[in-house]
Every structure is written in C-alpha cells, then in structure tokens.
C-alpha cells in the first residue's frame, strides 16, 4: 500500500511540470495558425469606404519636378481623381524595393500618385527620389507621424486607393511587389472615375 501512495504524488508532480509546457504548446499553435495563415496585406481597415482624414502637410522642401516645386498634400487634394496615396520613407528598405512599381504606376494618366513622407530627414528623402525617380505629383512631409496615425498606418510602406469622392477604397499593407501589383491594378480599375 505504501508503494501506491508514492506513485500518486510522483504522477502529480510530473503533471504539474508538464502543464506549463502543454499550455505553451497549445498557445504557440494557436498563434502560429492565426499569424501565419493570413496575408498581412489583407488586414482590415476601419477607414475603408470612409472619407480620407482631414489633413494638411507641408511640401518636401527643395523637391522640384519639371522646374517647379512639388506641392505638399492635403485631404482636399484627394478629390476629383482616383488617387494612390503611398506612405514611405527613405530609411525604409521595402520602400526602395517597391519604388520602381510606383514610378510605373504614375505613368497611368487616369490616376494620381501622391506620397506621405513619414518621419524622414528631408535631405535623405530628396536624395531617395533623386536617385530612384519621383512618381509623386505631391509629397507631404509627416515629420512626427501624426497624419500617418490618422490614416491607420502600421508601418511603411502602406498604400491606399482613394476614390474621386475622397473616400478610401482600399488599403495595401507592405510593399507593392511584382507578385501583387497586378491585383493592386485590378483594384484601381474597380474604382469609378470622376
């Protein structure tokens, strides 16, 4: 009888030892399925089909295109034409990778491509556009990131499609890539022109 009583405490102590391990494995599996299963660029946005936030951003000082200063950006500038709003920074490696696709996108006369330069040094931002090309009809500088927060930006790059009515119609999180640019262009075609 003494042997049976020593086995029960030993089994309990093994169970107590294994319980945290079992809980950890279950939670890790849950998080792995939830985080790894979906495309992060498909995160929902509370701003879809809502007006773009009211904002006014100063221009990127010293940025010139065709001999003219490139203007800053405001919410009013987003009305009247389908607009692609790209949030970017010179320090962002994925921004550099997606940039040629934005340059190509800007060649489409039916849309307007604009940029919000987030938390960047103006000299670095100008050098970035000087070396890679400037696809933006307007660039607003968001030095403290406040406007980006109003747009619901998680991190750069993020790209929005705004309809001619000033309503946000689509949000793409992460860089545009050769693999996803076709789907992005399809989204653009879905937006009614003014």
Buried (B, 14 or more C-beta within 10 A) or exposed (E): EEEEEEEEEEEEEEEEEEEEEEEEEEEEEEEEEEEEEEEEBEEEBEBBEEBBBEBEBBBBEEBEBEEEEBBBBBBEBBBEBBBBBBBBBBBBEBBBBBBBBBBBBBEEEEBBBBBBBBBBBBEEBBEBBEEBBBBBBBBBBBBEBEBBEBBBBBEBBBBBBBBBBBBBBBBBBBBBEEEBBEEBBEEBEEBEEE
